[in-house]
Amino acid sequence: MKNLDAGPKNLKEAVMRPVDFEQLVRSMGDAVMVTDAEGAIVVWNAGAQRIFGFSEAEALGQSLDIIIPDRQRGRHWEGYARTMATGITRYGSSLLRVPALHKDGRTLSIAFTVALVTGPDGALDGIAAVVRDETPRFQEERALRKRLAELEAQLAAAGATE
């Protein structure tokens, strides 16, 4: 049994303990990506590689376009530029669900939140995202909606013949 008395005694002590954030990002199961002010990828963890198929070496320095479907790019980059100009995003606390691309070309359904990354001078330097692959859940919901529509159509047809 773990000795709980060995932990921090108060919030101040807990905050004073150093956290190895590089190790934390590396080991997270979700994708963690950070882009610079222009949208070039500067951090890409193993979760990102698992979800999107691109290795860290392939992704670093690349535009986010490697994972954004063509039809979403205009809207994405408008929002990105607006966020970089204003320092405001609504997706820090609200989950954003969008389609994305895997390296092999298949479409994914992802959900993510973002955090604004500032430099030592307080200026906005980029955007970090924590991303989860929701493709299986999305496909299941789509199949359920389709089945519901079929059953409703059957009920309507049965009601029309009575």
C-alpha positions as CSV (number, residue, x, y, z in Angstrom):
1,M,0.0,0.0,0.0
2,K,1.3,3.4,-0.9
3,N,2.3,5.7,1.9
4,L,0.1,8.7,1.5
5,D,2.0,10.6,4.2
6,A,5.0,10.9,1.8
7,G,3.0,13.3,-0.4
8,P,2.8,17.1,-0.2
9,K,1.4,18.4,3.0
10,N,-0.3,21.5,1.5
11,L,-0.9,23.2,-1.8
12,K,2.2,25.4,-1.6
13,E,4.4,22.3,-1.1
14,A,2.7,20.6,-4.1
15,V,3.2,23.6,-6.3
16,M,6.9,23.8,-5.4
17,R,7.6,20.3,-6.6
18,P,9.1,20.4,-10.1
19,V,7.1,18.7,-12.8
20,D,8.9,17.3,-15.9
21,F,6.6,18.7,-18.5
22,E,8.6,17.3,-21.4
23,Q,8.2,13.8,-20.0
24,L,4.5,14.5,-19.3
25,V,3.9,15.6,-22.9
26,R,5.9,12.7,-24.3
27,S,4.0,10.1,-22.3
28,M,0.4,11.4,-22.8
29,G,-1.9,9.0,-24.7
30,D,-3.7,12.0,-26.3
31,A,-1.9,13.9,-29.1
32,V,-0.1,17.0,-27.9
33,M,0.9,19.5,-30.6
34,V,2.3,23.0,-30.4
35,T,2.5,25.3,-33.4
36,D,4.4,28.6,-33.8
37,A,2.8,31.9,-34.7
38,E,2.8,30.9,-38.4
39,G,1.3,27.5,-37.8
40,A,4.4,25.4,-38.2
41,I,4.5,22.3,-35.9
42,V,7.2,22.6,-33.1
43,V,6.0,19.9,-30.7
44,W,4.5,16.5,-31.8
45,N,4.3,13.7,-29.2
46,A,3.9,10.0,-29.6
47,G,0.1,10.3,-29.2
48,A,0.0,12.6,-32.3
49,Q,2.1,10.0,-34.2
50,R,-0.4,7.2,-33.2
51,I,-3.4,9.3,-34.2
52,F,-2.2,10.9,-37.4
53,G,0.5,8.5,-38.6
54,F,3.3,11.1,-39.0
55,S,6.4,10.5,-37.1
56,E,7.9,13.4,-35.0
57,A,10.6,13.9,-37.6
58,E,8.0,14.0,-40.5
59,A,5.8,16.5,-38.6
60,L,8.2,19.0,-37.0
61,G,8.5,22.1,-39.1
62,Q,5.5,21.2,-41.3
63,S,2.3,23.2,-41.6
64,L,-0.8,21.9,-39.8
65,D,-2.1,21.4,-43.4
66,I,-0.7,17.9,-43.1
67,I,-3.7,17.0,-40.9
68,I,-6.3,19.5,-42.1
69,P,-8.7,18.4,-44.9
70,D,-8.6,20.7,-47.9
71,R,-12.2,21.9,-47.4
72,Q,-11.5,23.0,-43.8
73,R,-8.2,24.8,-44.4
74,G,-9.6,28.3,-45.2
75,R,-11.8,28.4,-42.1
76,H,-9.0,26.9,-40.0
77,W,-6.4,29.5,-41.0
78,E,-8.9,32.4,-40.7
79,G,-9.5,31.3,-37.1
80,Y,-5.8,30.7,-36.4
81,A,-4.8,34.2,-37.7
82,R,-7.6,35.8,-35.7
83,T,-6.5,34.0,-32.5
84,M,-2.9,35.0,-33.1
85,A,-3.9,38.7,-33.7
86,T,-6.3,38.9,-30.7
87,G,-4.9,36.5,-28.2
88,I,-8.5,35.2,-27.8
89,T,-9.9,31.7,-28.4
90,R,-13.1,30.1,-27.2
91,Y,-11.6,26.6,-27.6
92,G,-9.5,26.8,-24.4
93,S,-12.4,25.5,-22.4
94,S,-14.8,24.4,-25.2
95,L,-14.2,21.2,-27.0
96,L,-13.9,21.6,-30.8
97,R,-14.9,18.6,-33.0
98,V,-13.6,18.6,-36.5
99,P,-12.5,16.2,-39.3
100,A,-8.8,15.6,-39.8
101,L,-6.5,13.6,-42.0
102,H,-4.3,10.6,-41.3
103,K,-1.1,10.2,-43.1
104,D,-2.6,7.3,-45.1
105,G,-5.3,9.7,-46.4
106,R,-8.3,8.4,-44.4
107,T,-10.5,10.9,-42.6
108,L,-10.5,11.0,-38.8
109,S,-13.0,12.7,-36.4
110,I,-11.0,14.5,-33.7
111,A,-11.9,16.5,-30.6
112,F,-9.5,19.0,-29.0
113,T,-8.9,22.0,-26.8
114,V,-6.2,24.6,-27.2
115,A,-4.0,26.7,-25.0
116,L,-2.3,29.9,-26.1
117,V,1.5,29.8,-25.7
118,T,3.2,33.0,-24.7
119,G,6.9,33.9,-24.6
120,P,8.9,35.4,-21.8
121,D,7.7,38.9,-22.9
122,G,4.1,37.8,-22.7
123,A,3.6,38.0,-26.5
124,L,1.6,35.2,-28.1
125,D,4.1,32.8,-29.7
126,G,1.9,29.9,-30.8
127,I,-0.9,27.5,-29.9
128,A,-0.9,24.2,-28.2
129,A,-3.6,21.5,-28.7
130,V,-4.5,18.4,-26.9
131,V,-6.3,16.1,-29.4
132,R,-8.3,12.9,-29.0
133,D,-9.3,10.6,-31.9
134,E,-13.1,10.2,-31.7
135,T,-13.5,8.4,-35.0
136,P,-15.0,5.2,-33.5
137,R,-17.5,7.1,-31.4
138,F,-18.5,9.3,-34.4
139,Q,-19.0,6.3,-36.7
140,E,-21.1,4.6,-34.0
141,E,-23.3,7.7,-33.6
142,R,-23.7,8.0,-37.3
143,A,-24.8,4.4,-37.6
144,L,-27.3,4.9,-34.7
145,R,-28.7,8.0,-36.4
146,K,-29.1,6.1,-39.6
147,R,-30.9,3.2,-37.9
148,L,-33.2,5.6,-36.1
149,A,-34.1,7.3,-39.3
150,E,-34.9,3.9,-40.9
151,L,-37.1,2.9,-38.0
152,E,-38.9,6.2,-38.0
153,A,-39.5,5.8,-41.8
154,Q,-40.9,2.3,-41.2
155,L,-43.2,3.6,-38.5
156,A,-44.4,6.4,-40.7
157,A,-45.0,4.0,-43.6
158,A,-46.9,1.6,-41.2
159,G,-49.0,4.5,-40.0
160,A,-49.9,5.6,-43.5
161,T,-51.2,2.1,-44.4
162,E,-53.6,1.8,-41.5
